[in-house]
Amino acid sequence: MALGLDFGTTNTVVATSAGDGSRLVPFAGEGATGEIFRSALCFWEEERGWNGIAHEAGPWAIAEYLQSPLDSRFVQSFKSVAASPLFDRAQIFGRSFRFEDFGRLFLQKLVRHAAGRLDTLPPQIVVGRPVEYAGARADAALARERYDRMFAEWGREIHYVYEPLGAAFSHAARLDRPTTLLVADFGGGTTDFSVVHVAAPGAARRCRPLAAAGVGIAGDRFDKRIVDHLILPLLGKGGMYRSFDKLLEIPGGYFSEFADWSRLALMRNRRTLDELRKLQRDAIDPAPIGRMIALIEHEQGFPLYEAVGRVKRALSSAAEARFVFAGDGVAIDVPVTRRDFEDWIADDLRRIEAAMDAALAKAQLAPDAIDRVFLTGGSSLIPAIRAIFDRRFAPDRIATGGELTSIAHGLALIGCEADPAEWSV
């Protein structure tokens, strides 16, 4: 028996396999969202909690935040800092949390909410990892060390496998003939590609990886573009402040952090807020910085995330939508066209296409040598993403499905292979 864990930037999914196919692990209890477990944490002060701080994860983290937003800290997309040498620890209610602390606390709640289905872990555990990690100066070796510490309490050897390879194993079950397969996995933090040769059904080794490539650009980056164009101008981006006898532009680092879901909640600390208040006093126009301070102090990160997600999803099915957000002195209700959004992410799309070209080049294959393209992950539903593949491949060669679950299914199947370590990276 094996367990496959797709620990994603936005959502986490678990599947098990005993060699006869894979099954998703559902989560139980009031507020459960089936087999999808949100990759989020909520912290609040409580004497009985860990180090004086209690926590929840998944959809229950959202529920705790909504119950008492001003007395909690909501942390999401923390996978995005796994490989970042710039991230050491975060301060929450005066306590320090490293990446692996977040990870261990997250896993404890994931197991608990599985209602006994994960109390006894199988001998083989396969965890997905991106081909390329998100973040500036991403360090894969550092991410591996942090992942190892995150999973240490599970007491098992962990096999780390490229996430798109997991999706390839899952999609191979649909194929009835030898196929050269390109998998494109669009996650929250990264976009990853694998080129895989799939043998005929019944072959001793069904999937043989040929090449992989990736880029640290995906759904969260697209969100950041929306925030950058619609929110940050109201919070002081591009504004000026006085420093002695000089006029200087307000440092961009504050706006980069604000637009990063993994860092926004962590800005609610004394040092950052003191720095922003000083900027507010020195700003030519102090009101926008005041709005930023209010949004941070009043924990508006989750409502902002929800508003961005709504308009992004709406633009996948309509040519125009409204971006609506209201919170603590910031009110926006403006039309946004799909063309606007596609212009904002145009450079990101070019880098994603370049990563696909890199995977094909490593496999020494031209696009017409690909028999099948499988698109997975939430951002694969964005029309501009789909258009990349429609330009390069015949429509009848492109398949979609299992946007949130295919990777976990495939990772569990890999765990039942004769030697799962063969697939590890």
Steps between C-alpha positions, in 0.01 A plus 500: 500500500618852428402859567533787254503855635458798271603780736400798292540873536122548508356155572623167630362163388577150631445168324569138594566199281534128557598421143142485369457867422508803728236656723479850638493547877193702604507733799221490755314731734295816481655733247685225309546554126516138389843385382642852461689634803590867475875565549442763766554552873334722757661587836357653814622539855390230743681361803430140403643549152847418372741747663199700618348521152218285367456427133278348236557402138306441180141626476491512880775766488271713286210445742713604799620810319147604401383453858758737642718668235652766726615247760655256256770469236405334172792353303462361148724403208782427746637234264621793288783573744624138528803565279556864592830583673344841571247338733633380834212530743179691558386670819143420606380627837865541602591139416735392222383257233728344239366346180521152651303616804219613273528171312492273806203681653321485167556123467382435856165660425476332159538158665253589775231613256536180296291333775727202556582431135860617546561383857704205368726613221600254226867405448530691174432874498545702182490880524481725198747780445522761222760471228605857577413665830338840532680806631809708440827304515304179564723234657380143435743352753367733770142403412595132531645556847186686608272233355698229680452680832133561421435128450736372770214420741349258249791263561511372144739531209350765274534476124487840330370486144438774244135603516437483122641145498232409753239648265649294215453177698142600566424585138672184371205296629288663226741403221463173309809520278864615514500879531751780523336723759562863598359588842455865597421559867383850591508540877478792736874567518660324203433375149668170421537282192593136456546306178425134559489192278200287597528134398207282399274370779651200676861611452729432796590869512214709373650851526853603407589869562691666219541860622365762738509877534319764699473862604400668826197667344138391539172596664645708783703705252186570298330609822792731568450671163137573588597639841778704341266671255182536704597520868855626544449839327247576777754402768780734402690318228686758294455762771773719647627576848741752652835389634688801640511737201432239233185363341519122454266237364342280765699170505347234283576216740192573709277469195668176386438348841141622509429335163654167610242274669772316693627824656202731534380370840859503627519878444286538812796538732623795704810576296324509163207702628733749673690544173177558309379755755826691463455495121145623550624797701759588235287427192388781272158333501468304826147367439597205271759370747237533771274273295776240471555508877127456560478200266797333670386573855146379431610173334348570160725256314241224470213723378741653249607152384136403455423812296798442271408133456140588411594739223769266365253211479235724347740607224554135407139480382414861410667778305435750779441484875490737796768512766324571827676544833419705809691507825638754745494811289567330166198457272532386139229414252642519149457310173791282388522348155664175407723702266619710797585187698678338206707815448601496868618138486649509148862481617412217737338306217812539287713355778259210543517425128880519515497238779290272279748548216783412739331171592451411133861594422632283783295210366628581148145503368311740277138586585372273221672203670268539803204264471309635798502813717347484847423828674436498874490748788258785561671755275469266201141632476620853411427556127839662434669189643293269282579718198872423536429133437235555234762689298757220529297178500194369322189540721424126486837432667422716807331350805401653832348384826569428864633853539535464878533122544697340217842548661404332828350205311821452301733539798312222681539276193874569489519388863379155391770460236765234567750769601349845559850639553556469124269797454645712779690822437 
